Amino acid sequence: MTDAPKRDAPIGRKEKVSDLSEQRANILLVDDRRDKLLALEVILAPLGENLVLAHSGMDALRLLLKQDFALIVLDVSMPGIDGFETASLVRQRKNSEMTPIIFISAINQSDLHLARGYSLGAVDYILAPIVPEILRAKVSFFIELHKKNKQLQQLVEAQAQLIREQAARAEAEAANQAKDRFLAMLSHELRTPLTPILLASSILSDDPTVPDHVRQELKIIARNAALEARLIDDLLDLTRVSQQKLNLVFEIADVHDLLRSALSICSHEISAKNLTVKLQLEAIEPRLQADSARLQQVFCNTIKNAVKFTPEDGQITLRSTNSGNGRIRIEIIDNGIGISPEFLPKIFDLFEQAGKPASGGLGLGLPISKAIVGQHGGRIWATSAGLGHGATFVIELPNVVPNLAQSSISKKAVASAPDLQGFNGRRRILLVDDHADSISCMQLFLKVKGYEVATADSVEAALKAVVRERFDLLVSDIGLPDGSGEDLLRRLRNMGHNLPSIALSGYGMEEDIARSRAAGFQIHLTKPVSPQNLQSAIDQLFKGTDTP
């Protein structure tokens, strides 16, 4: 038995040396006589296929164990096991049970032999003497059929592969959507109970009638509630960044205003460590196109980072300048513990805390800040002379100097608020929320701040309140038992009440904020709402509307 002739390759026969050879069909020629094998080989060589020779039925069966064939040309009369017995054994092998077989016979020409050959799955029965053109034509037909079937099989497999892939992609997208919904719901459920904790502890910690030791404990509660909310925000932002879903809403913003606002948000941490803050806001043109909330988040993150790593009685400097390349440069400089050279390249990586894991947080603030700054077309980096020498965080952003028409919209929320000049008495706020603890704490805080406050726990209750009384501001939860805050705002406007409005929600994804803004809310506050943030939002809407 041989896989190929032991002599030189016959006419027309070539080794597999190219991609073309890999497309050749394997044809098994079986005959016990070498002269007849040579004759078959010469006849079929012009077809350009891969011809494999076997000198007996046993040789053919051994070859079939090693490779598959597109066609078998099989002599009927052979010693040992003849062609019919060989064919019967070929049909018992799974990979060859459908392989076409052409029988060749010079002796057995009876109808009985023909019937037996076809019963074994023969596709043709050729009687000697062989006409070369006829044999080539028949072999060529079956080889072409084999190749077409193979192409069809490959096409079916490719289509099937595409349909798996498509199903897997759809399943992955569905899983991502389910994960987003779960994260949003989880965020809402975690944030909502934090609001009364944060408000109540903050209010009581500022109450002078509360004993000092109790006030200190309340401040700890407030600080940890705020930290919990920050961790929730960071985890959600991390998800948005990783999925490239951090959508920004650009408008003309003033960097100096955003820095001062961020500084105000961080004021408690700054005061707790008795830090000195120097403002060197030297940028002549501080305006640029930005998502104000997100850019303020970057400033908060970097200021809080400076506060965290600056010892008590230390100093933080906020500096702004205009560079000559049409950009604005913001520097947050501290004289804290500094950053060692080996950690400096890593501080914007996820979960890195410059070797200080005990300092609190998950190490997400700076990576998220980098993503936000990048989406603004800017860059952020840090420098430090080493441990004990402080650190400087630098933020560079494209500077846009607006024309007069643009500058008129630099304060969208204020511009959209109605003119309340000439109003005598205290502002009246309608507070709508179905979470009893939250609404109770917010009402107490707002009353302490000098506002008249009416409350409602549903859309219908709020509409009835507006019919009975006049209000200057609506502060409404988004999720209400009989509708949504957006529904309430639309129905109020249909009734002719165009109140400035603040949305409250435990849902803080980009699409949630965009939806509330589209409904007409000027400001979207994500729960838990701190007293400082609530007061800042109210001040923003009432700013410039008081009687001079």
KEKOLPA-407750 format. One record per atom (N, C-alpha, C): residue in three letters; x, y, z. Coordinates in steps of 0.1 Angstrom, whole numbers, plus 5000, padded with zeros to 4 digits. Layout:
N
AlaXYZ
...
# end
This chain:
548
Met500849885000
Met500050005000
Met500950125000
Thr500550224992
Thr501250354992
Thr500250474991
Asp500650584998
Asp499750704997
Asp499950764983
Ala501050744977
Ala501350804964
Ala502350714957
Pro502450724944
Pro503450634937
Pro504850664942
Lys505550554943
Lys506950564948
Lys507850614938
Arg507450614925
Arg508350664914
Arg508050814913
Asp508650884903
Asp508551024901
Asp507051054899
Ala506651174902
Ala505251204901
Ala504851194886
Pro503651134883
Pro503251114869
Pro502851254863
Ile502551244850
Ile502251354842
Ile500951424848
Gly501051554849
Gly499951634854
Gly499751634869
Arg500551564876
Arg500451554891
Arg501451644898
Lys500951734907
Lys501751824914
Lys501551824929
Glu502551864936
Glu502451864951
Glu501651984955
Lys501151984967
Lys500452104972
Lys501452214976
Val501552314968
Val502452424970
Val501852564971
Ser500552564969
Ser499852704969
Ser498452684974
Asp497752804974
Asp496352804978
Asp495552724968
Leu495952734955
Leu495252664945
Leu495252514948
Ser496352454952
Ser496452314955
Ser495552274966
Glu495252364976
Glu494352334987
Glu492952324982
Gln492652384970
Gln491352374965
Gln491052254956
Arg492152184954
Arg492052064945
Arg491251954953
Ala490451874945
Ala489751764951
Ala490551644951
Asn490451564962
Asn491151434963
Asn490351324956
Ile490951254946
Ile490351144939
Ile491151014942
Leu490450914947
Leu491150784950
Leu490950684939
Leu492050644933
Leu492050544922
Leu492450414928
Val491650304926
Val491950174932
Val491950064921
Asp493050004920
Asp493149884911
Asp494449804915
Asp494349674914
Asp495449594918
Asp496549584907
Arg496249634895
Arg497249634884
Arg497849764882
Arg499149774883
Arg499849904882
Arg499649964868
Asp499649884858
Asp499449944844
Asp498150014843
Lys497149954849
Lys495750014848
Lys495750144857
Leu496450134868
Leu496450264876
Leu497150374869
Leu498250344862
Leu498950444855
Leu498050494843
Ala497350404837
Ala496450454826
Ala495350544832
Leu494750514843
Leu493750594849
Leu494350734853
Glu495650724858
Glu496250854862
Glu496550944850
Val496950884839
Val497250964827
Val495951024822
Ile494850944822
Ile493550994817
Ile493051114825
Leu493151104838
Leu492551204847
Leu493551314851
Ala494751304848
Ala495751414851
Ala495351554846
Pro494851564834
Pro494451694828
Pro493451774837
Leu492751704845
Leu491751764853
Leu492351854864
Gly493651824867
Gly494351904877
Gly493951884891
Glu493351764894
Glu493051734908
Glu494151654914
Asn493951624927
Asn494851544935
Asn494551404934
Leu495351324927
Leu495151184924
Leu495951104934
Val495251014941
Val495850924951
Val495650784947
Leu496750694947
Leu496650564941
Leu496650454952
Ala495850354951
Ala495750244960
Ala495750114952
His496550014956
His496749894949
His495949774953
Ser495049804963
Ser494149694967
Ser493049754975
Gly492049674978
Gly490949724986
Gly491349765000
Met492249685006
Met492849715019
Met493549845019
Asp494349865009
Asp495149995007
Asp494150115007
Ala493050095000
Ala492050204998
Ala491450235012
Leu491050125020
Leu490450155033
Leu491450215042
Arg492650185042
Arg493650255050
Arg493750405047
Leu493750435034
Leu493850575030
Leu492650655034
Leu491450585034
Leu490250655038
Leu490250685053
Leu491050615061
Leu491150645075
Leu491950775077
Lys492750805067
Lys493650925069
Lys493151055063
Gln492351035052
Gln491851155046
Gln490451125039
Asp489751235035
Asp488551225028
Asp488751245013
Phe487851185005
Phe487951194990
Phe486651244985
Ala486751314973
Ala485551364966
Ala484951264957
Leu485851164953
Leu485351054944
Leu486250934945
Ile485750814943
Ile486550694943
Ile486250624930
Val487350594922
Val487250514910
Val487850384914
Leu486950274913
Leu487250154920
Leu487050034910
Asp488149954908
Asp488049834900
Asp487249724907
Val486449654900
Val485549554906
Val486349424909
Ser487149384899
Ser487849254901
Ser489249274906
Met489349244919
Met490649254926
Met490849134935
Pro492049084937
Pro492248964947
Pro492049014961
Gly491848924970
Gly491548954984
Gly490149004985
Ile489949124989
Ile488549184989
Ile488349254975
Asp487249224968
Asp487049284955
Asp486449424957
Gly486049484945
Gly485549614945
Gly484249634953
Phe483349524951
Phe482049534958
Phe482249534973
Glu483049434978
Glu483349424992
Glu483949554998
Thr484849614990
Thr485549734994
Thr484549844995
Ala483649854985
Ala482549964985
Ala481649944997
Ser481349825000
Ser480449795012
Ser481149845025
Leu482449825026
Leu483149875038
Leu483350025038
Val483550085026
Val483550225025
Val482250295030
Arg481150235027
Arg479850285030
Arg479650275046
Gln480350195053
Gln480150175067
Gln480850285075
Arg481750365068
Arg482550475075
Arg481750605073
Lys481450675084
Lys480650785084
Lys481050895074
Asn482350925074
Asn482851025065
Asn482850995050
Ser482650865047
Ser482650825033
Ser481350755029
Glu480350765037
Glu479150695034
Glu478450755022
Met478750885019
Met478050955008
Met479050984997
Thr480250924997
Thr481250954987
Thr480950884974
Pro480850954963
Pro480550884950
Pro481550784946
Ile481050674941
Ile481950564936
Ile481650534922
Ile482650534913
Ile482550484899
Ile483250344898
Phe482450244895
Phe482950114893
Phe483550094879
Ile484650024878
Ile485149994864
Ile485349844864
Ser484849784853
Ser484949634852
Ser485149594837
Ala486049504836
Ala486349444822
Ala485749304820
Ile485249254831
Ile484749114831
Ile483249104834
Asn482849154846
Asn481449134851
Asn480549244844
Gln479849204834
Gln479049294826
Gln477549254827
Ser477249164836
Ser475849114836
Ser474949214844
Asp473649204841
Asp472749294848
Asp472849274863
Leu473149154868
Leu473249124882
Leu474349204888
His475449204881
His476649284887
His476349434887
Leu475649474876
Leu475349614875
Leu474449654887
Ala473449574890
Ala472449594900
Ala473149604914
Arg474049504916
Arg474849494928
Arg475649624930
Gly476349674920
Gly477149794920
Gly476349914924
Tyr475149934918
Tyr474350044921
Tyr473750034935
Ser473449914939
Ser472949894953
Ser473849934964
Leu475149934960
Leu476249974970
Leu476550124969
Gly475750194962
Gly475850344961
Gly476650394950
Ala476950304940
Ala477750354929
Ala476950464921
Val477650564916
Val477050664908
Val477150634893
Asp478050544890
Asp478250494876
Asp478950364876
Tyr478850294865
Tyr479450164863
Tyr479950154849
Ile481250174847
Ile481950184834
Ile482550054830
Leu482250004818
Leu482749884813
Leu483949904804
Ala484949814805
Ala486149824797
Ala485749784783
Pro486449834773
Pro487649934774
Pro487150074777
Ile487950144784
Ile487650284789
Ile487850384778
Val486850464776
Val487050584767
Val487450704775
Pro488750744773
Pro489250854782
Pro488350974783
Glu487851024772
Glu486951144772
Glu485751124781
Ile485151004780
Ile483950974788
Ile484250974802
Leu485350904806
Leu485750894820
Leu486051034826
Arg486851114818
Arg487151244823
Arg485851334825
Ala484951314815
Ala483751394816
Ala482951354829
Lys482851224831
Lys482051184843
Lys482751224856
Val484051204857
Val484751244869
Val484651394871
Ser484851464860
Ser484751614861
Ser483451664866
Phe482351594861
Phe481051624866
Phe480951604881
Phe481351494886
Phe481151464901
Phe482151554909
Ile483351584904
Ile484251674911
Ile483551814912
Glu483051864901
Glu482451994901
Glu481251994911
Leu480451884911
Leu479351874920
Leu479851884935
His480951814937
His481551804950
His481951944955
Lys482652024946
Lys483052154949
Lys481852254952
Lys480852234944
Lys479652324946
Lys479052294959
Asn478952164963
Asn478452124976
Asn479252174987
Lys480552174985
Lys481452224995
Lys481352374997
Gln481152444986
Gln480952594987
Gln479652624994
Leu478652544990
Leu477352564997
Leu477452535012
Gln478152435015
Gln478352405029
Gln479052515037
Gln480052565030
Gln480852675037
Gln479952795038
Leu479152825028
Leu478152935029
Leu477252925040
Val476652795041
Val475752775052
Val476352785065
Glu477652735067
Glu478352755079
Glu478652895082
Ala478952975072
Ala479253115074
Ala478053185079
Gln476853155072
Gln475653225076
Gln475253185090
Ala475453055093
Ala475153005107
Ala476053075117
Gln477353095113
Gln478253165122
Gln477853305124
Leu477353375114
Leu476853505115
Leu475653515124
Ile474753415122
Ile473553415131
Ile473953385145
Arg474953315149
Arg475353295163
Arg475953425168
Glu476753475160
Glu477353605164
Glu476253715166
Gln475253715156
Gln474253815158
Gln473453795171
Ala473153665173
Ala472353625185
Ala473253665198
Ala474553635197
Ala475353665209
Ala475453815211
Arg475553895199
Arg475554045201
Arg474254095206
Ala473154045202
Ala471854085207
Ala471754055222
Glu472253935225
Glu472153885239
Glu473053975248
Ala474254015242
Ala475154105250
Ala474554245252
Glu473954295241
Glu473254425242
Glu472154425252
Ala471354315251
Ala470254295261
Ala470754295275
Ala471954215277
Ala472554215290
Ala473054345295
Asn473654425285
Asn474054555289
Asn472954645293
Gln471854645285
Gln470654725288
Gln470054685302
Ala470054545304
Ala469554505317
Ala470454545328
Lys471754545326
Lys472754595336
Lys472554745339
Asp472354825328
Asp472154965329
Asp470854995337
Arg469754915334
Arg468554935342
Arg468754895356
Phe469454785359
Phe469754745372
Phe470554845380
Leu471554895373
Leu472454995380
Leu471655125383
Ala470755165374
Ala469955285376
Ala468955265388
Met468355145388
Met467455115399
Met468155105412
Leu469355035412
Leu470055025424
Leu470555155429
Ser470955245420
Ser471355375423
Ser470155455430
His469055435424
His467855505430
His467555455444
Glu467555325445
Glu467255265458
Glu468255305469
Leu469555315465
Leu470555345474
Leu470555495478
Arg470255575468
Arg470355725470
Arg469155775478
Thr467955725476
Thr466755785482
Thr466855785497
Pro467155685504
Pro467255695519
Pro468455775524
Leu469355805515
Leu470555885520
Leu470156035521
Thr469156075513
Thr468756215514
Thr468256265528
Pro467356195534
Pro466956235548
Pro468156225558
Ile468956125556
Ile470156105565
Ile471056225564
Leu471356265551
Leu472256375549
Leu471656505553
Leu470356535550
Leu469756655553
Leu469556675569
Ala469056565575
Ala468756575589
Ala470056595597
Ser471056515594
Ser472356525601
Ser473056665599
Ser472956715587
Ser473556845584
Ser472756955591
Ile471456945591
Ile470657055598
Ile470957055613
Leu470956935619
Leu471156925633
Leu472556965637
Ser473556925629
Ser474956955632
Ser475157105632
Asp474357185625
Asp474457335625
Asp473657395635
Asp472857325642
Asp471957375652
Asp472757405665
Pro472857535669
Pro473657575681
Pro473057515694
Thr471757475694
Thr471257425707
Thr471557275709
Val472157215699
Val472557075700
Val473857065707
Pro474056985717
Pro475356975724
Pro476456945715
Asp477656995718
Asp478856985709
Asp479156845706
His479156755716
His479556615712
His478556545703
Val477256585704
Val476256535695
Val476456585681
Arg476756725680
Arg477056785667
Arg478156715660
Gln479156685667
Gln480356615661
Gln479956485655
Glu479156405662
Glu478656275657
Glu477756295645
Leu476956405645
Leu476056425634
Leu476856465622
Lys477956535624
Lys478856575612
Lys479456455606
Ile479856355615
Ile480356235610
Ile479356155602
Ile478156155606
Ile477056085599
Ile476856155585
Ala476856285585
Ala476656365573
Ala477756335563
Arg479056335569
Arg480156325560
Arg480156185554
Asn479756085561
Asn479755945556
Asn478655925546
Ala477555985549
Ala476455975539
Ala476856035526
Ala477456155527
Ala477956215514
Ala479056125507
Leu479856065515
Leu480855975509
Leu480255855502
Glu479155805509
Glu478455695502
Glu477855735489
Ala477255855489
Ala476655905476
Ala477755925466
Arg478955975470
Arg480055995461
Arg480455855455
Leu480555755463
Leu480955625458
Leu479955575448
Ile478655595450
Ile477655555441
Ile477855625428
Asp478055755428
Asp478255835416
Asp479455795409
Asp480555765416
Asp481855725409
Asp481655585402
Leu480955495408
Leu480755365402
Leu479855375390
Leu478855455390
Leu477955485378
Leu478755555367
Asp479555655371
Asp480355715361
Asp481355625355
Leu481955535363
Leu482855435357
Leu482255355347
Thr480955315349
Thr480255235340
Thr479955315327
Arg479655445328
Arg479455525317
Arg480655545308
Val481855565315
Val483055585308
Val483455455301
Ser483355335308
Ser483755215301
Ser482855175290
Gln481655215290
Gln480755195279
Gln480655305269
Gln481455415271
Gln481455535263
Gln480055595262
Lys479455605273
Lys478055665274
Lys478055785282
Leu479255845284
Leu479355975291
Leu478956085282
Asn477656115281
Asn477156215272
Asn477256355279
Leu477756455271
Leu477856585277
Leu476856685270
Val476456785277
Val475556885272
Val476357015273
Phe476757065262
Phe477657185261
Phe476857315261
Glu477457415268
Glu476857545268
Glu478057645272
Ile477857775270
Ile478857865274
Ile478957875290
Ala480157845295
Ala480257845310
Ala481457925313
Asp481457975326
Asp482558055331
Asp483357965341
Val484657945337
Val485457855345
Val485657905360
His485658045361
His485858095375
His484658075383
Asp483458085377
Asp482258045385
Asp482257905389
Leu482657815380
Leu482657675383
Leu483657635394
Leu484857705393
Leu485857685404
Leu485257725417
Arg484657845418
Arg484157895430
Arg483057805436
Ser482157755427
Ser481157665431
Ser481757535436
Ala482757475429
Ala483357355434
Ala484057375448
Leu484657495449
Leu485257535462
Leu484257535473
Ser483057585470
Ser481957595480
Ser481557455484
Ile481457365474
Ile481057225477
Ile482057155487
Cys483357195485
Cys484357135493
Cys484657205506
Ser483857305509
Ser484257395520
Ser484257325533
His483357225535
His483357155548
His484657085551
Glu485157015540
Glu486456935542
Glu487557035544
Ile487557145537
Ile488557245538
Ile488657305552
Ser487457335557
Ser487357395571
Ser487757295581
Ala487457165579
Ala487757065589
Ala489257045591
Lys490057075581
Lys491457065582
Lys492157205583
Asn491357305585
Asn491857445586
Asn492857485575
Leu492457455563
Leu493357485552
Leu493157625547
Thr494157685542
Thr494057815536
Thr493957795521
Val493057865515
Val492757855500
Val493057995494
Lys493957995484
Lys494258115477
Lys493758105463
Leu493058215459
Leu492458215445
Leu493358315437
Gln493858265427
Gln494658345417
Gln494058325403
Leu492858385402
Leu492058365390
Leu492458475380
Glu493558455372
Glu494158555364
Glu493758545349
Ala492958445346
Ala492558435332
Ala491658555328
Ile492058625317
Ile491358735313
Ile490058695306
Glu490058585299
Glu488858525293
Glu488558385299
Pro487658375308
Pro487458245315
Pro486358165309
Arg485758215298
Arg484558145292
Arg484958045282
Leu484157935281
Leu484457825272
Leu483157745270
Gln483157655260
Gln482057565258
Gln482357445267
Ala481357415275
Ala481557305285
Ala480257255290
Asp480257125295
Asp479157075303
Asp479457125317
Ser478757225322
Ser479057285334
Ser479057185346
Ala478057095347
Ala477957005358
Ala479156915358
Arg479556865346
Arg480656765345
Arg482056835348
Leu482156955343
Leu483457025345
Leu483557065360
Gln482457105366
Gln482457125380
Gln482857005388
Gln482356885383
Gln482756755389
Gln484256735389
Val484856775378
Val486356765376
Val487056845387
Phe486556975388
Phe487157065398
Phe486957015412
Cys485756965415
Cys485556905428
Cys486456785431
Asn486656695421
Asn487456585423
Asn488956625426
Thr489456715418
Thr490856755420
Thr491056835433
Ile490056925436
Ile490156995449
Ile490056905461
Lys489156805460
Lys489056705471
Lys490256625472
Asn490856595461
Asn492156515461
Asn493256595468
Ala493256725465
Ala494256815472
Ala494056825487
Val492756835490
Val492356845505
Val492756715512
Lys492456605505
Lys492756475512
Lys494256455515
Phe495056495506
Phe496556475508
Phe497356595513
Thr496556695518
Thr497256815525
Thr497056805540
Pro498056815548
Pro497856805562
Pro497156935568
Glu496756925580
Glu496057035586
Glu496957165586
Asp496257275585
Asp496857405584
Asp497657425571
Gly497457335561
Gly498157355549
Gly497557455540
Gln497957455527
Gln497557555518
Gln497257495504
Ile496157545498
Ile495757505484
Ile495557635476
Thr496157635464
Thr496057745455
Thr495257705443
Leu494357785439
Leu493657765426
Leu494057885417
Arg494557845405
Arg495157945396
Arg494557925382
Ser494258035375
Ser493758025362
Ser494558125353
Thr494958085341
Thr495658165332
Thr495158135318
Asn495358235309
Asn495158205294
Asn496458185288
Ser496558075281
Ser497758045274
Ser497658105260
Gly498858115253
Gly498858185240
Gly498258095229
Asn497957975231
Asn497357885221
Asn495857875221
Gly495257975227
Gly493757975227
Gly493157875237
Arg493857845248
Arg493457755258
Arg493457825272
Ile492657765281
Ile492657815294
Ile493257705303
Arg494157755312
Arg494857665321
Arg494457685335
Ile494057575342
Ile493657575356
Ile494657485364
Glu495157545375
Glu496057465383
Glu495557455397
Ile495557335403
Ile495257315417
Ile496457275424
Ile497057355432
Ile498357345438
Ile498157325453
Asp498857225459
Asp498857195473
Asp500257185478
Asn500357205491
Asn501657175498
Asn501657055507
Gly500956955502
Gly500756835509
Gly501856735508
Ile501456605509
Ile502456495510
Ile503156465497
Gly502656525486
Gly503356505473
Gly503056365467
Ile503656335456
Ile503556205449
Ile504956155445
Ser505156035449
Ser506455975446
Ser506655955431
Pro507855965425
Pro507955945410
Pro507455815405
Glu507455705412
Glu507055575406
Glu505455575405
Phe504755655414
Phe503355655413
Phe502755765404
Leu503555865401
Leu503055975393
Leu502455935379
Pro503055845372
Pro502455805359
Pro501155725361
Lys500855675373
Lys499755585375
Lys498455645381
Ile498555775385
Ile497455825394
Ile496155845386
Phe496255845373
Phe494955855365
Phe494455715361
Asp495155615366
Asp494655475363
Asp493555435373
Leu492655345369
Leu491555305377
Leu492055245390
Phe491455275401
Phe491655215414
Phe493055245420
Glu493855335414
Glu495155375419
Glu494955495429
Gln495655485440
Gln495555595450
Gln496955635455
Ala497855635445
Ala499255675448
Ala499855605460
Gly499555485462
Gly500055405473
Gly499455435487
Lys498255505487
Lys497555535499
Lys496155485500
Pro496055345500
Pro494655285499
Pro493955315512
Ala494555355523
Ala493855375535
Ala493255515536
Ser493455595525
Ser492955735526
Ser491455745522
Gly490855635519
Gly489355635516
Gly489155645501
Gly487855605497
Gly487555615483
Gly488055495475
Leu487555485462
Leu487955375454
Leu488955405443
Gly489455535444
Gly490455575434
Gly489855585420
Leu488555635419
Leu487955655406
Leu487855795402
Gly487955895411
Gly487756035408
Gly488656085397
Leu489956055398
Leu490856115388
Leu490756045374
Pro490555915374
Pro490255855360
Pro489055905354
Ile487955925362
Ile486755985356
Ile486956125352
Ser487756205360
Ser488056335356
Ser488856345343
Lys489756255341
Lys490556245328
Lys489556225317
Ala488656125318
Ala487656105307
Ala486856225304
Ile486356295314
Ile485556415312
Ile486356525305
Val487556545310
Val488456645304
Val488756615289
Gly488956485287
Gly489256435273
Gly488056465264
Gln486856445269
Gln485656465260
Gln485456615258
His486056705266
His486056845264
His487156895254
Gly487956795249
Gly489056835240
Gly490256885248
Gly490356855261
Gly491456905269
Gly492256795274
Arg493156825283
Arg493956725289
Arg494256765304
Ile494556665312
Ile494856685326
Ile496056595330
Trp496956655338
Trp498156585342
Trp498556635356
Ala499456565362
Ala499956605376
Ala501456615376
Thr501956705384
Thr503456715386
Thr503656715401
Ser504856665405
Ser505256675419
Ser506756655420
Ala507356735429
Ala508756725431
Ala509156605440
Gly508156525444
Gly508356405452
Gly507656415466
Leu507856315473
Leu507156305486
Leu507556425495
Gly506556485502
Gly506856595510
Gly506856735503
His506656735490
His506856855483
His505556895475
Gly504456845480
Gly503156885474
Gly502956835460
Ala501856875454
Ala501556835440
Ala500756945433
Thr500856945420
Thr500057035412
Thr499356955401
Phe497956975400
Phe497156915390
Phe496857025380
Val497157005367
Val496957095357
Val495857055347
Ile494957145344
Ile493857115335
Ile493857215324
Glu494057175311
Glu494057265300
Glu492857235291
Leu492057345288
Leu490857325280
Leu490857425269
Pro490157395258
Pro490057485247
Pro489257605251
Asn489657725248
Asn489057855253
Asn488257905242
Val486957935245
Val486057995235
Val485558125240
Val485858225232
Val485358365236
Val484058385228
Pro482958385235
Pro481658405228
Pro481358545224
Asn480558555214
Asn480058695211
Asn478958735220
Leu478358855218
Leu477358905227
Leu476158815227
Ala475758755215
Ala474558675215
Ala474758545223
Gln476058495222
Gln476258375230
Gln476358395245
Ser476958515249
Ser477058535263
Ser475758555269
Ser474758595261
Ser473458615267
Ser472758485272
Ile473358365268
Ile472858235272
Ile473758165282
Ser474758245287
Ser475758175295
Ser475158125308
Lys474058175312
Lys473358125324
Lys471958085320
Lys471857965315
Lys470557915310
Lys469457915320
Ala469857865332
Ala468857845342
Ala468357975347
Val469258075349
Val468858205353
Val467958275343
Ala468358265330
Ala467658335320
Ala466258275318
Ser466058155321
Ser464758085320
Ser463858115331
Ala464358165342
Ala463558195354
Ala462758325352
Pro461458325356
Pro460658445354
Pro461158565363
Asp460858685359
Asp461258795367
Asp460358805380
Leu461058795391
Leu460258805404
Leu460558935411
Gln461059035404
Gln461259165411
Gln459959225415
Gly460059285427
Gly458859355432
Gly458059265441
Phe458459135443
Phe457759045452
Phe458059085466
Asn457059105474
Asn457259135488
Asn456959015497
Gly457758985507
Gly457558875515
Gly458558765512
Arg458358645518
Arg459258535516
Arg458858455504
Arg459958395498
Arg459658305486
Arg458858185490
Arg457958145481
Arg457158025484
Arg457557915475
Ile457857805481
Ile458357685473
Ile457357575475
Leu457057505463
Leu456257385464
Leu457157265463
Leu457157185473
Leu458057075474
Leu457256945472
Val457556865461
Val456756745458
Val457656625458
Asp457256535467
Asp458056405469
Asp457156305477
Asp457156185473
Asp456356085480
Asp457156005490
His458456045492
His459255985503
His459156065515
Ala458456015525
Ala458056105536
Ala459256155544
Asp460256075546
Asp461456125554
Asp462156235546
Ser462256215533
Ser463056315525
Ser462256445525
Ile460956445523
Ile460256565522
Ile460156645535
Ser460156565546
Ser460156625559
Ser461456695562
Cys462556635559
Cys463856695561
Cys464056825552
Met463656805539
Met463856925530
Met462957035534
Gln461757005539
Gln460857115543
Gln461457185555
Leu461957115565
Leu462557175577
Leu463757265573
Phe464657215564
Phe465757285560
Phe465357415553
Leu464457405544
Leu464057525536
Leu463357635545
Lys462557585555
Lys461957675564
Lys462957745573
Val464057675577
Val465057735584
Val465757845576
Lys465857825563
Lys466457915554
Lys465558035550
Gly464358035556
Gly463558155554
Gly462458145543
Tyr462258025537
Tyr461258005527
Tyr459957955533
Glu458857995526
Glu457557935529
Glu457457805520
Val457157695527
Val457157575520
Val455857495521
Ala455257455509
Ala454157375509
Ala454557235503
Thr453957125508
Thr454356995503
Thr453256925496
Ala453556835487
Ala452656745480
Ala453356615478
Asp452556505478
Asp453156375476
Asp452756305463
Ser452056375454
Ser451656325441
Ser451456435431
Val451256395419
Val451056495408
Val449756565411
Glu448656495414
Glu447356555416
Glu447356645429
Ala448056605439
Ala448156695451
Ala448856825448
Ala449956815440
Ala450656935436
Ala449857025427
Leu449056975418
Leu448157055409
Leu447157125418
Lys446557065428
Lys445657125436
Lys446257235444
Ala447457215449
Ala448157315457
Ala448457445448
Val448757425436
Val449057535427
Val447757615424
Val446657545424
Val445357615422
Val445057705434
Arg445357655446
Arg445057725459
Arg446057835461
Glu447257825458
Glu448357915462
Glu449257955451
Arg449958065453
Arg450958115443
Arg452358065448
Phe453158015439
Phe454457965442
Phe455558035433
Asp456758045439
Asp457858105431
Asp458757995426
Leu458657875431
Leu459657775427
Leu459057635429
Leu459257545420
Leu458857405421
Leu460157315423
Val460057235434
Val461157135436
Val460457005436
Ser460656925426
Ser459856805425
Ser460656675422
Asp460256565429
Asp460856435426
Asp460356395413
Ile461156315406
Ile460856265392
Ile459856155393
Gly460056065402
Gly459155945404
Gly458155965414
Leu456855975409
Leu455755995418
Leu454755885416
Pro453855865426
Pro452955745425
Pro451955755414
Asp451555875410
Asp450555885400
Asp451055945387
Gly452355945385
Gly452956005373
Gly454356035375
Ser454856135368
Ser456256175370
Ser456456325371
Gly457556365375
Gly457856505377
Gly457656575363
Glu458156505352
Glu457956565339
Glu456456585336
Asp455656485339
Asp454156505337
Asp453656625345
Leu454056635357
Leu453656745365
Leu453956885359
Leu455256895355
Leu455757025349
Leu454957055336
Arg454656955328
Arg453956985315
Arg452557025318
Arg451856965328
Arg450456995331
Arg450457135338
Leu451457175346
Leu451457305351
Leu451557415340
Arg452457385330
Arg452557475320
Arg451357495311
Asn450657375309
Asn449357385302
Asn448357465310
Met448457475323
Met447557555331
Met448057705332
Gly449157735325
Gly449657875325
Gly450657905336
His451157805344
His452057825355
His453457795349
Asn454357895347
Asn455657875342
Asn456657895353
Leu456657805363
Leu457557815375
Leu458957775372
Pro459957845377
Pro461257785377
Pro461257655384
Ser462057555380
Ser461857425386
Ser463157345387
Ile463257265398
Ile464357185401
Ile463857035402
Ala464556955395
Ala464156815395
Ala465056735405
Leu464356655413
Leu465056565423
Leu464856425418
Ser465956345418
Ser465856205414
Ser466956115419
Gly466655995422
Gly467655895425
Gly468255845413
Tyr467755875401
Tyr468255835388
Tyr469155945383
Gly470455915381
Gly471356015377
Gly472155985364
Met471655885356
Met472255855343
Met472155975334
Glu472955985323
Glu472956095314
Glu471556105308
Glu470955995304
Glu469656005298
Glu468556055307
Asp468756025320
Asp467756075330
Asp467856235331
Ile469156285332
Ile469356425332
Ile468756495320
Ala469156435308
Ala468656485295
Ala467156495295
Arg466456385300
Arg465056375299
Arg464356485308
Ser464956515320
Ser464356615328
Ser464556755323
Arg465756775316
Arg465956905310
Arg465056925298
Ala464856815290
Ala463956825279
Ala462556865283
Ala462156815295
Ala460756835300
Ala460656985305
Gly461757055308
Gly461657195312
Gly462257225325
Phe462757125332
Phe463457145345
Phe464757215342
Gln465057335349
Gln466257405347
Gln467457335354
Ile467257265365
Ile468357205372
Ile467857055376
His468856965375
His468556825379
His469456795390
Leu468956765402
Leu469756725414
Leu469556575416
Thr470656505417
Thr470656365419
Thr470756335434
Lys469856255439
Lys469756215453
Lys471056135457
Pro471556145469
Pro471056235480
Pro471356375478
Val470456465481
Val470656605479
Val471156665492
Ser472356725491
Ser472956785503
Ser472256925505
Pro472256975517
Pro471757115519
Pro472457215511
Gln473757205510
Gln474557295502
Gln474157295487
Asn473957175481
Asn473557165467
Asn472157225465
Leu471257185474
Leu469857235473
Leu469857385474
Gln470557445483
Gln470657595485
Gln471257655473
Ser472357595468
Ser473057655456
Ser472157655444
Ala471357545442
Ala470457545430
Ala469357645432
Ile468757665444
Ile467757765446
Ile468357905443
Asp469557925449
Asp470158055447
Asp470358085432
Gln470757985425
Gln471057995410
Gln469758045403
Leu468657985406
Leu467358025400
Leu466858155404
Phe467158195417
Phe466658325422
Phe467658435420
Lys468858405415
Lys469858505414
Lys469458615404
Gly469658735409
Gly469358855400
Gly467858885399
Thr467058815406
Thr465558845405
Thr465058915417
Asp465958945427
Asp465459015439
Asp465259165435
Thr464459225444
Thr464259375442
Thr465559445445
Pro466059535436
Pro467359605439
Pro467159695451
# end
